[in-house]
Amino acid sequence: MFNSRFMPCTECGDSVDQASDSPHQCSPERRADYQMFGLRDEVAQLQTAVEGYLGTAAGRFETWLAARQVRATG
Ligand SMILES: [Zn+2]
């Protein structure tokens, strides 16, 4: 299946030469970018879930309660 000697690094997504003698080292910036990129679907799903929840009666109550608490402390 995978005959390529280059495989993507699971940490940073960089293509790593499997035949290379020198071990791959992740670039911190690249790894952070890659992991944020990997999380974007989860972030989008969370946002959709929160918006869906806020549309329910319980969510509207919590929104009201939160606003009330903000006013009380402010
Ligand atoms: Zn890497």
N, CA, C, O and the ligand as a Tripos MOL2 file, in Angstrom:
@<TRIPOS>MOLECULE
protein
  297   295    75     0     0
PROTEIN
NO_CHARGES

@<TRIPOS>ATOM
      1 N           0.8250   -1.1940    0.0000 N.3       1 MET1
      2 CA          0.0000    0.0000    0.0000 C.3       1 MET1
      3 C           0.8650    1.2520    0.0000 C.2       1 MET1
      4 O           0.8590    2.0330   -0.9520 O.2       1 MET1
      5 N           1.6160    1.4280    1.1000 N.am      2 PHE2
      6 CA          2.4640    2.6140    1.2130 C.3       2 PHE2
      7 C           3.9030    2.2510    0.8790 C.2       2 PHE2
      8 O           4.6500    1.7580    1.7240 O.2       2 PHE2
      9 N           4.2710    2.5010   -0.3550 N.am      3 ASN3
     10 CA          5.6420    2.2400   -0.7380 C.3       3 ASN3
     11 C           6.5030    3.4870   -0.6400 C.2       3 ASN3
     12 O           7.7240    3.4330   -0.7860 O.2       3 ASN3
     13 N           5.8480    4.6030   -0.3910 N.am      4 SER4
     14 CA          6.6000    5.8440   -0.2930 C.3       4 SER4
     15 C           7.5330    5.8020    0.9110 C.2       4 SER4
     16 O           7.1650    5.3190    1.9820 O.2       4 SER4
     17 N           8.7440    6.3150    0.7200 N.am      5 ARG5
     18 CA          9.6530    6.3670    1.8660 C.3       5 ARG5
     19 C           9.3670    7.5900    2.7060 C.2       5 ARG5
     20 O           9.9070    7.7450    3.8010 O.2       5 ARG5
     21 N           8.5230    8.4510    2.1920 N.am      6 PHE6
     22 CA          8.1390    9.6260    2.9710 C.3       6 PHE6
     23 C           6.7880    9.3740    3.6340 C.2       6 PHE6
     24 O           5.8010    9.0870    2.9580 O.2       6 PHE6
     25 N           6.7530    9.4820    4.9400 N.am      7 MET7
     26 CA          5.5140    9.3310    5.6790 C.3       7 MET7
     27 C           5.2790   10.6040    6.4780 C.2       7 MET7
     28 O           6.2260   11.1980    6.9940 O.2       7 MET7
     29 N           4.0120   11.0300    6.5840 N.am      8 PRO8
     30 CA          3.7670   12.2280    7.3920 C.3       8 PRO8
     31 C           4.0100   11.9610    8.8680 C.2       8 PRO8
     32 O           3.6030   10.9300    9.4020 O.2       8 PRO8
     33 N           4.6750   12.8970    9.5120 N.am      9 CYS9
     34 CA          4.9000   12.7940   10.9470 C.3       9 CYS9
     35 C           3.5590   12.9490   11.6650 C.2       9 CYS9
     36 O           2.7790   13.8460   11.3430 O.2       9 CYS9
     37 N           3.2970   12.0800   12.6310 N.am     10 THR10
     38 CA          2.0140   12.1450   13.3390 C.3      10 THR10
     39 C           1.9490   13.3450   14.2710 C.2      10 THR10
     40 O           0.8650   13.7660   14.6740 O.2      10 THR10
     41 N           3.1080   13.8940   14.6130 N.am     11 GLU11
     42 CA          3.1520   15.0290   15.5290 C.3      11 GLU11
     43 C           2.9920   16.3620   14.8180 C.2      11 GLU11
     44 O           2.2480   17.2330   15.2690 O.2      11 GLU11
     45 N           3.7030   16.5160   13.6930 N.am     12 CYS12
     46 CA          3.7320   17.8310   13.0560 C.3      12 CYS12
     47 C           3.2670   17.8070   11.6150 C.2      12 CYS12
     48 O           3.1330   18.8660   11.0030 O.2      12 CYS12
     49 N           3.0110   16.6140   11.0440 N.am     13 GLY13
     50 CA          2.5050   16.5290    9.6810 C.3      13 GLY13
     51 C           3.5660   16.7070    8.6150 C.2      13 GLY13
     52 O           3.2660   16.6430    7.4230 O.2      13 GLY13
     53 N           4.7900   16.9270    9.0250 N.am     14 ASP14
     54 CA          5.8770   17.0700    8.0710 C.3      14 ASP14
     55 C           6.1300   15.7180    7.4050 C.2      14 ASP14
     56 O           5.9140   14.6770    8.0250 O.2      14 ASP14
     57 N           6.5840   15.7240    6.1500 N.am     15 SER15
     58 CA          6.8940   14.4460    5.5250 C.3      15 SER15
     59 C           8.2910   14.0190    5.9420 C.2      15 SER15
     60 O           9.2700   14.7450    5.7650 O.2      15 SER15
     61 N           8.3510   12.8190    6.5010 N.am     16 VAL16
     62 CA          9.5880   12.3200    7.0810 C.3      16 VAL16
     63 C          10.1550   11.2390    6.1750 C.2      16 VAL16
     64 O           9.4550   10.3100    5.7740 O.2      16 VAL16
     65 N          11.4230   11.3780    5.8640 N.am     17 ASP17
     66 CA         12.1100   10.3890    5.0470 C.3      17 ASP17
     67 C          12.4180    9.1620    5.8990 C.2      17 ASP17
     68 O          13.2760    9.2120    6.7800 O.2      17 ASP17
     69 N          11.7140    8.0580    5.6330 N.am     18 GLN18
     70 CA         11.8830    6.8450    6.4370 C.3      18 GLN18
     71 C          13.2620    6.2270    6.2410 C.2      18 GLN18
     72 O          13.7480    5.4960    7.1040 O.2      18 GLN18
     73 N          13.8870    6.5200    5.1110 N.am     19 ALA19
     74 CA         15.1880    5.9260    4.8080 C.3      19 ALA19
     75 C          16.3410    6.7630    5.3580 C.2      19 ALA19
     76 O          17.5050    6.3690    5.2840 O.2      19 ALA19
     77 N          16.0010    7.9050    5.9020 N.am     20 SER20
     78 CA         17.0520    8.7960    6.3850 C.3      20 SER20
     79 C          17.6980    8.2630    7.6620 C.2      20 SER20
     80 O          17.0320    7.6380    8.4880 O.2      20 SER20
     81 N          18.9800    8.5120    7.8160 N.am     21 ASP21
     82 CA         19.6940    8.0850    9.0220 C.3      21 ASP21
     83 C          19.4720    9.0430   10.1780 C.2      21 ASP21
     84 O          19.4750    8.6390   11.3410 O.2      21 ASP21
     85 N          19.2780   10.3250    9.8510 N.am     22 SER22
     86 CA         19.0940   11.3000   10.9130 C.3      22 SER22
     87 C          17.6310   11.3160   11.3530 C.2      22 SER22
     88 O          16.7370   11.4560   10.5180 O.2      22 SER22
     89 N          17.3790   11.1740   12.6500 N.am     23 PRO23
     90 CA         15.9930   11.1410   13.1280 C.3      23 PRO23
     91 C          15.2950   12.4750   12.9030 C.2      23 PRO23
     92 O          15.9030   13.5420   12.9920 O.2      23 PRO23
     93 N          14.0120   12.3860   12.6120 N.am     24 HIS24
     94 CA         13.2120   13.5910   12.3960 C.3      24 HIS24
     95 C          12.9870   14.3120   13.7250 C.2      24 HIS24
     96 O          12.7130   13.6930   14.7530 O.2      24 HIS24
     97 N          13.1100   15.6180   13.6730 N.am     25 GLN25
     98 CA         12.7890   16.4310   14.8450 C.3      25 GLN25
     99 C          11.7120   17.4190   14.4530 C.2      25 GLN25
    100 O          11.8450   18.1360   13.4610 O.2      25 GLN25
    101 N          10.6500   17.4540   15.2310 N.am     26 CYS26
    102 CA          9.5400   18.3450   14.9140 C.3      26 CYS26
    103 C           9.9370   19.7870   15.1820 C.2      26 CYS26
    104 O          10.5790   20.1070   16.1820 O.2      26 CYS26
    105 N           9.5330   20.6430   14.2550 N.am     27 SER27
    106 CA          9.6570   22.0660   14.5200 C.3      27 SER27
    107 C           8.5010   22.4800   15.4220 C.2      27 SER27
    108 O           7.3490   22.1860   15.1030 O.2      27 SER27
    109 N           8.7730   23.1550   16.5430 N.am     28 PRO28
    110 CA          7.6920   23.5140   17.4720 C.3      28 PRO28
    111 C           6.5780   24.3130   16.8110 C.2      28 PRO28
    112 O           5.4000   24.0820   17.0840 O.2      28 PRO28
    113 N           6.9500   25.2610   15.9350 N.am     29 GLU29
    114 CA          5.9210   26.0740   15.2690 C.3      29 GLU29
    115 C           5.0620   25.2060   14.3630 C.2      29 GLU29
    116 O           3.8370   25.3190   14.3320 O.2      29 GLU29
    117 N           5.7470   24.3350   13.6250 N.am     30 ARG30
    118 CA          5.0240   23.4900   12.6930 C.3      30 ARG30
    119 C           4.0900   22.5410   13.4380 C.2      30 ARG30
    120 O           2.9690   22.2830   13.0010 O.2      30 ARG30
    121 N           4.5710   22.0260   14.5680 N.am     31 ARG31
    122 CA          3.7550   21.0970   15.3460 C.3      31 ARG31
    123 C           2.5130   21.8040   15.9010 C.2      31 ARG31
    124 O           1.4160   21.2450   15.8940 O.2      31 ARG31
    125 N           2.6990   23.0290   16.3790 N.am     32 ALA32
    126 CA          1.5620   23.7940   16.9030 C.3      32 ALA32
    127 C           0.5490   24.0700   15.8010 C.2      32 ALA32
    128 O          -0.6550   23.9260   16.0090 O.2      32 ALA32
    129 N           1.0360   24.4660   14.6300 N.am     33 ASP33
    130 CA          0.1460   24.7150   13.4960 C.3      33 ASP33
    131 C          -0.6220   23.4580   13.1270 C.2      33 ASP33
    132 O          -1.8310   23.4890   12.9000 O.2      33 ASP33
    133 N           0.1080   22.3540   13.0720 N.am     34 TYR34
    134 CA         -0.4870   21.0910   12.6500 C.3      34 TYR34
    135 C          -1.5620   20.6480   13.6310 C.2      34 TYR34
    136 O          -2.6190   20.1630   13.2270 O.2      34 TYR34
    137 N          -1.2920   20.8140   14.9110 N.am     35 GLN35
    138 CA         -2.2540   20.3530   15.9020 C.3      35 GLN35
    139 C          -3.4770   21.2630   15.9580 C.2      35 GLN35
    140 O          -4.5850   20.7920   16.2120 O.2      35 GLN35
    141 N          -3.2910   22.5470   15.7260 N.am     36 MET36
    142 CA         -4.4380   23.4340   15.6180 C.3      36 MET36
    143 C          -5.2750   23.0710   14.3990 C.2      36 MET36
    144 O          -6.5050   23.0930   14.4440 O.2      36 MET36
    145 N          -4.5940   22.7390   13.3140 N.am     37 PHE37
    146 CA         -5.2720   22.3430   12.0810 C.3      37 PHE37
    147 C          -6.0830   21.0700   12.3280 C.2      37 PHE37
    148 O          -7.2140   20.9430   11.8610 O.2      37 PHE37
    149 N          -5.4900   20.1340   13.0660 N.am     38 GLY38
    150 CA         -6.1870   18.8900   13.3760 C.3      38 GLY38
    151 C          -7.3880   19.1050   14.2830 C.2      38 GLY38
    152 O          -8.3420   18.3290   14.2480 O.2      38 GLY38
    153 N          -7.3450   20.1510   15.0910 N.am     39 LEU39
    154 CA         -8.4170   20.3980   16.0520 C.3      39 LEU39
    155 C          -9.5530   21.2160   15.4660 C.2      39 LEU39
    156 O         -10.6050   21.3490   16.0910 O.2      39 LEU39
    157 N          -9.3560   21.7720   14.2620 N.am     40 ARG40
    158 CA        -10.3530   22.7420   13.7860 C.3      40 ARG40
    159 C         -11.7360   22.1310   13.6360 C.2      40 ARG40
    160 O         -12.7430   22.8100   13.8390 O.2      40 ARG40
    161 N         -11.7930   20.8310   13.2760 N.am     41 ASP41
    162 CA        -13.0970   20.1820   13.1630 C.3      41 ASP41
    163 C         -13.7630   20.0600   14.5240 C.2      41 ASP41
    164 O         -14.9700   20.2600   14.6600 O.2      41 ASP41
    165 N         -12.9580   19.7280   15.5310 N.am     42 GLU42
    166 CA        -13.5130   19.6030   16.8700 C.3      42 GLU42
    167 C         -13.9960   20.9460   17.3850 C.2      42 GLU42
    168 O         -15.0330   21.0360   18.0430 O.2      42 GLU42
    169 N         -13.2310   21.9920   17.0800 N.am     43 VAL43
    170 CA        -13.6360   23.3330   17.4940 C.3      43 VAL43
    171 C         -14.9570   23.7050   16.8270 C.2      43 VAL43
    172 O         -15.8500   24.2630   17.4650 O.2      43 VAL43
    173 N         -15.0710   23.3910   15.5460 N.am     44 ALA44
    174 CA        -16.3050   23.6960   14.8120 C.3      44 ALA44
    175 C         -17.4730   22.8940   15.3610 C.2      44 ALA44
    176 O         -18.5850   23.4110   15.4780 O.2      44 ALA44
    177 N         -17.2260   21.6330   15.6980 N.am     45 GLN45
    178 CA        -18.2880   20.7870   16.2540 C.3      45 GLN45
    179 C         -18.7350   21.2960   17.6130 C.2      45 GLN45
    180 O         -19.9260   21.3090   17.9260 O.2      45 GLN45
    181 N         -17.7640   21.7160   18.4160 N.am     46 LEU46
    182 CA        -18.0820   22.2360   19.7380 C.3      46 LEU46
    183 C         -18.9440   23.4870   19.6040 C.2      46 LEU46
    184 O         -19.9070   23.6840   20.3450 O.2      46 LEU46
    185 N         -18.5740   24.3210   18.6460 N.am     47 GLN47
    186 CA        -19.3350   25.5550   18.4450 C.3      47 GLN47
    187 C         -20.7740   25.2310   18.0340 C.2      47 GLN47
    188 O         -21.7240   25.8330   18.5330 O.2      47 GLN47
    189 N         -20.9170   24.2780   17.1250 N.am     48 THR48
    190 CA        -22.2530   23.8720   16.6940 C.3      48 THR48
    191 C         -23.0440   23.2960   17.8640 C.2      48 THR48
    192 O         -24.2340   23.5730   18.0160 O.2      48 THR48
    193 N         -22.3720   22.4930   18.6900 N.am     49 ALA49
    194 CA        -23.0420   21.8880   19.8340 C.3      49 ALA49
    195 C         -23.4880   22.9550   20.8230 C.2      49 ALA49
    196 O         -24.5950   22.8860   21.3580 O.2      49 ALA49
    197 N         -22.6410   23.9290   21.0660 N.am     50 VAL50
    198 CA        -22.9880   24.9960   22.0020 C.3      50 VAL50
    199 C         -24.1590   25.8100   21.4570 C.2      50 VAL50
    200 O         -25.0950   26.1370   22.1870 O.2      50 VAL50
    201 N         -24.0930   26.1300   20.1660 N.am     51 GLU51
    202 CA        -25.1940   26.8950   19.5650 C.3      51 GLU51
    203 C         -26.4900   26.0980   19.6080 C.2      51 GLU51
    204 O         -27.5590   26.6560   19.8570 O.2      51 GLU51
    205 N         -26.3970   24.7910   19.3660 N.am     52 GLY52
    206 CA        -27.5820   23.9400   19.4400 C.3      52 GLY52
    207 C         -28.1350   23.9080   20.8480 C.2      52 GLY52
    208 O         -29.3480   23.9590   21.0520 O.2      52 GLY52
    209 N         -27.2430   23.8250   21.8170 N.am     53 TYR53
    210 CA        -27.6690   23.7720   23.2180 C.3      53 TYR53
    211 C         -28.3200   25.0820   23.6370 C.2      53 TYR53
    212 O         -29.3270   25.0850   24.3450 O.2      53 TYR53
    213 N         -27.7420   26.1930   23.1990 N.am     54 LEU54
    214 CA        -28.2850   27.4910   23.5790 C.3      54 LEU54
    215 C         -29.6630   27.7310   22.9740 C.2      54 LEU54
    216 O         -30.4020   28.6040   23.4310 O.2      54 LEU54
    217 N         -30.0130   26.9480   21.9320 N.am     55 GLY55
    218 CA        -31.3360   27.0670   21.3380 C.3      55 GLY55
    219 C         -32.4000   26.3340   22.1400 C.2      55 GLY55
    220 O         -33.5910   26.5680   21.9360 O.2      55 GLY55
    221 N         -31.9920   25.4470   23.0540 N.am     56 THR56
    222 CA        -32.9690   24.7010   23.8520 C.3      56 THR56
    223 C         -33.4370   25.5450   25.0280 C.2      56 THR56
    224 O         -32.8510   26.5820   25.3380 O.2      56 THR56
    225 N         -34.4910   25.0900   25.6720 N.am     57 ALA57
    226 CA        -35.0400   25.8200   26.8210 C.3      57 ALA57
    227 C         -34.0070   25.8990   27.9450 C.2      57 ALA57
    228 O         -33.8400   26.9470   28.5690 O.2      57 ALA57
    229 N         -33.3090   24.7760   28.2000 N.am     58 ALA58
    230 CA        -32.2970   24.7610   29.2530 C.3      58 ALA58
    231 C         -31.1740   25.7310   28.9130 C.2      58 ALA58
    232 O         -30.6630   26.4310   29.7870 O.2      58 ALA58
    233 N         -30.7930   25.7680   27.6410 N.am     59 GLY59
    234 CA        -29.7350   26.6740   27.2090 C.3      59 GLY59
    235 C         -30.1560   28.1250   27.3550 C.2      59 GLY59
    236 O         -29.3670   28.9680   27.7800 O.2      59 GLY59
    237 N         -31.3980   28.4150   27.0040 N.am     60 ARG60
    238 CA        -31.8860   29.7950   27.1440 C.3      60 ARG60
    239 C         -31.9210   30.2010   28.6120 C.2      60 ARG60
    240 O         -31.6260   31.3450   28.9580 O.2      60 ARG60
    241 N         -32.2850   29.2510   29.4710 N.am     61 PHE61
    242 CA        -32.2900   29.5380   30.9010 C.3      61 PHE61
    243 C         -30.8830   29.8500   31.3900 C.2      61 PHE61
    244 O         -30.6740   30.7930   32.1530 O.2      61 PHE61
    245 N         -29.9080   29.0390   30.9380 N.am     62 GLU62
    246 CA        -28.5320   29.2730   31.3710 C.3      62 GLU62
    247 C         -27.9950   30.5970   30.8340 C.2      62 GLU62
    248 O         -27.2380   31.2900   31.5140 O.2      62 GLU62
    249 N         -28.3890   30.9360   29.6230 N.am     63 THR63
    250 CA        -27.9820   32.2220   29.0540 C.3      63 THR63
    251 C         -28.5380   33.3650   29.9000 C.2      63 THR63
    252 O         -27.8420   34.3370   30.1960 O.2      63 THR63
    253 N         -29.8020   33.2260   30.2790 N.am     64 TRP64
    254 CA        -30.4650   34.2320   31.1230 C.3      64 TRP64
    255 C         -29.7710   34.3210   32.4830 C.2      64 TRP64
    256 O         -29.5040   35.4040   33.0030 O.2      64 TRP64
    257 N         -29.4860   33.1170   33.0470 N.am     65 LEU65
    258 CA        -28.8500   33.0630   34.3610 C.3      65 LEU65
    259 C         -27.4550   33.6840   34.3180 C.2      65 LEU65
    260 O         -27.0660   34.4320   35.2150 O.2      65 LEU65
    261 N         -26.7080   33.3610   33.2570 N.am     66 ALA66
    262 CA        -25.3520   33.8900   33.1250 C.3      66 ALA66
    263 C         -25.3850   35.4140   33.0050 C.2      66 ALA66
    264 O         -24.5810   36.1100   33.6260 O.2      66 ALA66
    265 N         -26.3140   35.9230   32.2090 N.am     67 ALA67
    266 CA        -26.4360   37.3690   32.0330 C.3      67 ALA67
    267 C         -26.7910   38.0350   33.3550 C.2      67 ALA67
    268 O         -26.3080   39.1220   33.6740 O.2      67 ALA67
    269 N         -27.6410   37.3620   34.1130 N.am     68 ARG68
    270 CA        -28.0800   37.8780   35.4000 C.3      68 ARG68
    271 C         -26.8900   37.9320   36.3750 C.2      68 ARG68
    272 O         -26.7280   38.8980   37.1210 O.2      68 ARG68
    273 N         -26.0630   36.8740   36.3530 N.am     69 GLN69
    274 CA        -24.9060   36.8250   37.2340 C.3      69 GLN69
    275 C         -23.8760   37.8790   36.8650 C.2      69 GLN69
    276 O         -23.2430   38.4800   37.7340 O.2      69 GLN69
    277 N         -23.7160   38.0970   35.5580 N.am     70 VAL70
    278 CA        -22.7770   39.1280   35.0990 C.3      70 VAL70
    279 C         -23.2300   40.5010   35.6010 C.2      70 VAL70
    280 O         -22.4260   41.3020   36.0780 O.2      70 VAL70
    281 N         -24.5300   40.7510   35.4840 N.am     71 ARG71
    282 CA        -25.0610   42.0330   35.9500 C.3      71 ARG71
    283 C         -24.8990   42.1660   37.4600 C.2      71 ARG71
    284 O         -24.6080   43.2510   37.9640 O.2      71 ARG71
    285 N         -25.0900   41.0570   38.1860 N.am     72 ALA72
    286 CA        -25.0210   41.0970   39.6490 C.3      72 ALA72
    287 C         -23.6130   41.4090   40.1420 C.2      72 ALA72
    288 O         -23.4340   42.1080   41.1390 O.2      72 ALA72
    289 N         -22.6010   40.8730   39.4220 N.am     73 THR73
    290 CA        -21.2350   41.0970   39.8510 C.3      73 THR73
    291 C         -20.6680   42.3970   39.2720 C.2      73 THR73
    292 O         -19.6610   42.9110   39.7590 O.2      73 THR73
    293 N         -21.3250   42.9280   38.2220 N.am     74 GLY74
    294 CA        -20.7410   44.0650   37.5320 C.3      74 GLY74
    295 C         -21.1830   45.3520   38.0830 C.2      74 GLY74
    296 O         -20.7700   46.4060   37.5980 O.2      74 GLY74
    297 ZN          7.4020   15.9420   13.2440 Zn       75 ZN75
@<TRIPOS>BOND
     1     1     2 1
     2     2     3 1
     3     3     4 2
     4     3     5 am
     5     5     6 1
     6     6     7 1
     7     7     8 2
     8     7     9 am
     9     9    10 1
    10    10    11 1
    11    11    12 2
    12    11    13 am
    13    13    14 1
    14    14    15 1
    15    15    16 2
    16    15    17 am
    17    17    18 1
    18    18    19 1
    19    19    20 2
    20    19    21 am
    21    21    22 1
    22    22    23 1
    23    23    24 2
    24    23    25 am
    25    25    26 1
    26    26    27 1
    27    27    28 2
    28    27    29 am
    29    29    30 1
    30    30    31 1
    31    31    32 2
    32    31    33 am
    33    33    34 1
    34    34    35 1
    35    35    36 2
    36    35    37 am
    37    37    38 1
    38    38    39 1
    39    39    40 2
    40    39    41 am
    41    41    42 1
    42    42    43 1
    43    43    44 2
    44    43    45 am
    45    45    46 1
    46    46    47 1
    47    47    48 2
    48    47    49 am
    49    49    50 1
    50    50    51 1
    51    51    52 2
    52    51    53 am
    53    53    54 1
    54    54    55 1
    55    55    56 2
    56    55    57 am
    57    57    58 1
    58    58    59 1
    59    59    60 2
    60    59    61 am
    61    61    62 1
    62    62    63 1
    63    63    64 2
    64    63    65 am
    65    65    66 1
    66    66    67 1
    67    67    68 2
    68    67    69 am
    69    69    70 1
    70    70    71 1
    71    71    72 2
    72    71    73 am
    73    73    74 1
    74    74    75 1
    75    75    76 2
    76    75    77 am
    77    77    78 1
    78    78    79 1
    79    79    80 2
    80    79    81 am
    81    81    82 1
    82    82    83 1
    83    83    84 2
    84    83    85 am
    85    85    86 1
    86    86    87 1
    87    87    88 2
    88    87    89 am
    89    89    90 1
    90    90    91 1
    91    91    92 2
    92    91    93 am
    93    93    94 1
    94    94    95 1
    95    95    96 2
    96    95    97 am
    97    97    98 1
    98    98    99 1
    99    99   100 2
   100    99   101 am
   101   101   102 1
   102   102   103 1
   103   103   104 2
   104   103   105 am
   105   105   106 1
   106   106   107 1
   107   107   108 2
   108   107   109 am
   109   109   110 1
   110   110   111 1
   111   111   112 2
   112   111   113 am
   113   113   114 1
   114   114   115 1
   115   115   116 2
   116   115   117 am
   117   117   118 1
   118   118   119 1
   119   119   120 2
   120   119   121 am
   121   121   122 1
   122   122   123 1
   123   123   124 2
   124   123   125 am
   125   125   126 1
   126   126   127 1
   127   127   128 2
   128   127   129 am
   129   129   130 1
   130   130   131 1
   131   131   132 2
   132   131   133 am
   133   133   134 1
   134   134   135 1
   135   135   136 2
   136   135   137 am
   137   137   138 1
   138   138   139 1
   139   139   140 2
   140   139   141 am
   141   141   142 1
   142   142   143 1
   143   143   144 2
   144   143   145 am
   145   145   146 1
   146   146   147 1
   147   147   148 2
   148   147   149 am
   149   149   150 1
   150   150   151 1
   151   151   152 2
   152   151   153 am
   153   153   154 1
   154   154   155 1
   155   155   156 2
   156   155   157 am
   157   157   158 1
   158   158   159 1
   159   159   160 2
   160   159   161 am
   161   161   162 1
   162   162   163 1
   163   163   164 2
   164   163   165 am
   165   165   166 1
   166   166   167 1
   167   167   168 2
   168   167   169 am
   169   169   170 1
   170   170   171 1
   171   171   172 2
   172   171   173 am
   173   173   174 1
   174   174   175 1
   175   175   176 2
   176   175   177 am
   177   177   178 1
   178   178   179 1
   179   179   180 2
   180   179   181 am
   181   181   182 1
   182   182   183 1
   183   183   184 2
   184   183   185 am
   185   185   186 1
   186   186   187 1
   187   187   188 2
   188   187   189 am
   189   189   190 1
   190   190   191 1
   191   191   192 2
   192   191   193 am
   193   193   194 1
   194   194   195 1
   195   195   196 2
   196   195   197 am
   197   197   198 1
   198   198   199 1
   199   199   200 2
   200   199   201 am
   201   201   202 1
   202   202   203 1
   203   203   204 2
   204   203   205 am
   205   205   206 1
   206   206   207 1
   207   207   208 2
   208   207   209 am
   209   209   210 1
   210   210   211 1
   211   211   212 2
   212   211   213 am
   213   213   214 1
   214   214   215 1
   215   215   216 2
   216   215   217 am
   217   217   218 1
   218   218   219 1
   219   219   220 2
   220   219   221 am
   221   221   222 1
   222   222   223 1
   223   223   224 2
   224   223   225 am
   225   225   226 1
   226   226   227 1
   227   227   228 2
   228   227   229 am
   229   229   230 1
   230   230   231 1
   231   231   232 2
   232   231   233 am
   233   233   234 1
   234   234   235 1
   235   235   236 2
   236   235   237 am
   237   237   238 1
   238   238   239 1
   239   239   240 2
   240   239   241 am
   241   241   242 1
   242   242   243 1
   243   243   244 2
   244   243   245 am
   245   245   246 1
   246   246   247 1
   247   247   248 2
   248   247   249 am
   249   249   250 1
   250   250   251 1
   251   251   252 2
   252   251   253 am
   253   253   254 1
   254   254   255 1
   255   255   256 2
   256   255   257 am
   257   257   258 1
   258   258   259 1
   259   259   260 2
   260   259   261 am
   261   261   262 1
   262   262   263 1
   263   263   264 2
   264   263   265 am
   265   265   266 1
   266   266   267 1
   267   267   268 2
   268   267   269 am
   269   269   270 1
   270   270   271 1
   271   271   272 2
   272   271   273 am
   273   273   274 1
   274   274   275 1
   275   275   276 2
   276   275   277 am
   277   277   278 1
   278   278   279 1
   279   279   280 2
   280   279   281 am
   281   281   282 1
   282   282   283 1
   283   283   284 2
   284   283   285 am
   285   285   286 1
   286   286   287 1
   287   287   288 2
   288   287   289 am
   289   289   290 1
   290   290   291 1
   291   291   292 2
   292   291   293 am
   293   293   294 1
   294   294   295 1
   295   295   296 2
@<TRIPOS>SUBSTRUCTURE
     1 MET1         2 RESIDUE 1 A MET
     2 PHE2         6 RESIDUE 1 A PHE
     3 ASN3        10 RESIDUE 1 A ASN
     4 SER4        14 RESIDUE 1 A SER
     5 ARG5        18 RESIDUE 1 A ARG
     6 PHE6        22 RESIDUE 1 A PHE
     7 MET7        26 RESIDUE 1 A MET
     8 PRO8        30 RESIDUE 1 A PRO
     9 CYS9        34 RESIDUE 1 A CYS
    10 THR10       38 RESIDUE 1 A THR
    11 GLU11       42 RESIDUE 1 A GLU
    12 CYS12       46 RESIDUE 1 A CYS
    13 GLY13       50 RESIDUE 1 A GLY
    14 ASP14       54 RESIDUE 1 A ASP
    15 SER15       58 RESIDUE 1 A SER
    16 VAL16       62 RESIDUE 1 A VAL
    17 ASP17       66 RESIDUE 1 A ASP
    18 GLN18       70 RESIDUE 1 A GLN
    19 ALA19       74 RESIDUE 1 A ALA
    20 SER20       78 RESIDUE 1 A SER
    21 ASP21       82 RESIDUE 1 A ASP
    22 SER22       86 RESIDUE 1 A SER
    23 PRO23       90 RESIDUE 1 A PRO
    24 HIS24       94 RESIDUE 1 A HIS
    25 GLN25       98 RESIDUE 1 A GLN
    26 CYS26      102 RESIDUE 1 A CYS
    27 SER27      106 RESIDUE 1 A SER
    28 PRO28      110 RESIDUE 1 A PRO
    29 GLU29      114 RESIDUE 1 A GLU
    30 ARG30      118 RESIDUE 1 A ARG
    31 ARG31      122 RESIDUE 1 A ARG
    32 ALA32      126 RESIDUE 1 A ALA
    33 ASP33      130 RESIDUE 1 A ASP
    34 TYR34      134 RESIDUE 1 A TYR
    35 GLN35      138 RESIDUE 1 A GLN
    36 MET36      142 RESIDUE 1 A MET
    37 PHE37      146 RESIDUE 1 A PHE
    38 GLY38      150 RESIDUE 1 A GLY
    39 LEU39      154 RESIDUE 1 A LEU
    40 ARG40      158 RESIDUE 1 A ARG
    41 ASP41      162 RESIDUE 1 A ASP
    42 GLU42      166 RESIDUE 1 A GLU
    43 VAL43      170 RESIDUE 1 A VAL
    44 ALA44      174 RESIDUE 1 A ALA
    45 GLN45      178 RESIDUE 1 A GLN
    46 LEU46      182 RESIDUE 1 A LEU
    47 GLN47      186 RESIDUE 1 A GLN
    48 THR48      190 RESIDUE 1 A THR
    49 ALA49      194 RESIDUE 1 A ALA
    50 VAL50      198 RESIDUE 1 A VAL
    51 GLU51      202 RESIDUE 1 A GLU
    52 GLY52      206 RESIDUE 1 A GLY
    53 TYR53      210 RESIDUE 1 A TYR
    54 LEU54      214 RESIDUE 1 A LEU
    55 GLY55      218 RESIDUE 1 A GLY
    56 THR56      222 RESIDUE 1 A THR
    57 ALA57      226 RESIDUE 1 A ALA
    58 ALA58      230 RESIDUE 1 A ALA
    59 GLY59      234 RESIDUE 1 A GLY
    60 ARG60      238 RESIDUE 1 A ARG
    61 PHE61      242 RESIDUE 1 A PHE
    62 GLU62      246 RESIDUE 1 A GLU
    63 THR63      250 RESIDUE 1 A THR
    64 TRP64      254 RESIDUE 1 A TRP
    65 LEU65      258 RESIDUE 1 A LEU
    66 ALA66      262 RESIDUE 1 A ALA
    67 ALA67      266 RESIDUE 1 A ALA
    68 ARG68      270 RESIDUE 1 A ARG
    69 GLN69      274 RESIDUE 1 A GLN
    70 VAL70      278 RESIDUE 1 A VAL
    71 ARG71      282 RESIDUE 1 A ARG
    72 ALA72      286 RESIDUE 1 A ALA
    73 THR73      290 RESIDUE 1 A THR
    74 GLY74      294 RESIDUE 1 A GLY
    75 ZN75       297 GROUP 0 **** ****
